[in-house]
Amino acid sequence: MQAVATLTRPVNRPEISPAAEFELLFRTHGERMKSIAYNHLGSVSEAEDAVQETFLKIHRASDTYNGESSFSTWAYRILINTCYDILRKRRRRGDEESIDANPIERTASTVDDAKRIMLRRLLESLPEQRRTVFTLFEIDGLSHAEIAETLGITEANSKWILFSTKKQLQEQWRKSQ
Amino acid sequence: MTITCERIDDLLFEGDAASLELAETHARGCLACREKLDDWNDISRTAKSMQTTWPSDTLWPRIQRAIANETRSRAPMILRVAAALAVTIGLAGILAYALHLHHEKQKAFDQAILRVTALDEVERAEKAHLIAINNLEKLAAPKLEEPQTPILVSYKEKLMLLDDAIAECQTNIDHNRQNAQVRKQLLSMYSEKQRTLQDVLREGNHVSNP
């Protein structure tokens, strides 16, 4: 883990070792990364695989991190691309999108499972970018600025994609009820 | 501020708290917009409830192991690359030396061929001279056996000296076929003998004609 020190400028603290610094990054961003991966893949095991693969990629590419974007958006970008790769492989194999039956702790419990399953089904039918913008903003709580930096689009574009995606979902939502 | 139904979408597009509050205010008195806004908020509420978390105590140790394995496999890879580089450089050196040797051999062979070719040409010239000289000697022999004039006597002496010198050269050439200097001398002596015999023949004709 020799190159971690150059990668982790946002948390660069001289008193901790590079390995510990890398672990700190996982402790700081890991939970949200797991959630983003799960909401793209619908499977706990695949989400964990995606997070692991992302940290390996971060470790390999640590020399190329120039500090221009924040570490979190850089890491999310790698994670989302990893999720896209897994989804494409899955589509090539002809596998259906999986919704994991594993027990998941929900941050809010006022919404019933039927609605969550319906929304997840509707999200599966969306194009990759629309699904990602919606997921990052509505589920994982990223701002339009963070989404724009992560996906390499403008903030206005992020706002527009979210609005048009929600309009599309709104029509299907009513029909499905 | 009065909000019309047409402006609801603009407010939803903005999406900030103030805009959504204005939309809510309008929806309280508008059934169509109420339904629209309820669905809108329902989707957002459902989405927020999908934020997921689960205990995964084994994930970080897994990541650590994967990184450690990759770091370990990267080190032998560097060694393998260095070894391959060293072998390549060694092979390139051997190949360059072999090419150099081959080049030198080829050069020596080419020079030998050139020498042989040049010698063959010289020997062909010598043979041509000898044939010409033999023919001239046959023609000049009657006049040289008993020379009638002082000049023919001196030609006969000159020819005898030339024959001695030619014999000496040929002895030297028998010892060293590639001695260019002696070969050159022999050729010039053959030329001189040829010219002298031609002079003898001319002198003889000159004598007999009057």
Chai-1 contact restraints between the chains, C-beta under 6 A:
chainA,res_idxA,chainB,res_idxB,connection_type,confidence,min_distance_angstrom,max_distance_angstrom,comment,restraint_id
A,F26,B,W60,contact,1.0,0.0,6.0,A-B,restraint_1
A,E31,B,T53,contact,1.0,0.0,6.0,A-B,restraint_2
A,S35,B,Q51,contact,1.0,0.0,6.0,A-B,restraint_3
A,S35,B,T52,contact,1.0,0.0,6.0,A-B,restraint_4
A,Y38,B,T52,contact,1.0,0.0,6.0,A-B,restraint_5
A,E48,B,L59,contact,1.0,0.0,6.0,A-B,restraint_6
A,Q52,B,R62,contact,1.0,0.0,6.0,A-B,restraint_7
A,Q52,B,I63,contact,1.0,0.0,6.0,A-B,restraint_8
A,F55,B,I63,contact,1.0,0.0,6.0,A-B,restraint_9
A,L56,B,A66,contact,1.0,0.0,6.0,A-B,restraint_10
A,H59,B,I67,contact,1.0,0.0,6.0,A-B,restraint_11
A,I104,B,T52,contact,1.0,0.0,6.0,A-B,restraint_12
A,I104,B,W54,contact,1.0,0.0,6.0,A-B,restraint_13
A,E105,B,T53,contact,1.0,0.0,6.0,A-B,restraint_14
A,E105,B,W54,contact,1.0,0.0,6.0,A-B,restraint_15
A,R106,B,S49,contact,1.0,0.0,6.0,A-B,restraint_16
A,T107,B,Q51,contact,1.0,0.0,6.0,A-B,restraint_17
A,A108,B,K48,contact,1.0,0.0,6.0,A-B,restraint_18
A,A108,B,S49,contact,1.0,0.0,6.0,A-B,restraint_19
A,V111,B,R45,contact,1.0,0.0,6.0,A-B,restraint_20
A,V111,B,T46,contact,1.0,0.0,6.0,A-B,restraint_21
A,V111,B,S49,contact,1.0,0.0,6.0,A-B,restraint_22
A,K115,B,T46,contact,1.0,0.0,6.0,A-B,restraint_23
A,R116,B,T46,contact,1.0,0.0,6.0,A-B,restraint_24
A,R116,B,M50,contact,1.0,0.0,6.0,A-B,restraint_25
A,L119,B,T46,contact,1.0,0.0,6.0,A-B,restraint_26
A,E138,B,S44,contact,1.0,0.0,6.0,A-B,restraint_27
A,E138,B,A47,contact,1.0,0.0,6.0,A-B,restraint_28
A,I139,B,A47,contact,1.0,0.0,6.0,A-B,restraint_29
A,I139,B,M50,contact,1.0,0.0,6.0,A-B,restraint_30
A,I139,B,Q51,contact,1.0,0.0,6.0,A-B,restraint_31
A,F163,B,F13,contact,1.0,0.0,6.0,A-B,restraint_32
A,L169,B,I43,contact,1.0,0.0,6.0,A-B,restraint_33
A,Q170,B,D39,contact,1.0,0.0,6.0,A-B,restraint_34
A,W173,B,D39,contact,1.0,0.0,6.0,A-B,restraint_35
A,W173,B,I43,contact,1.0,0.0,6.0,A-B,restraint_36
A,R174,B,D39,contact,1.0,0.0,6.0,A-B,restraint_37
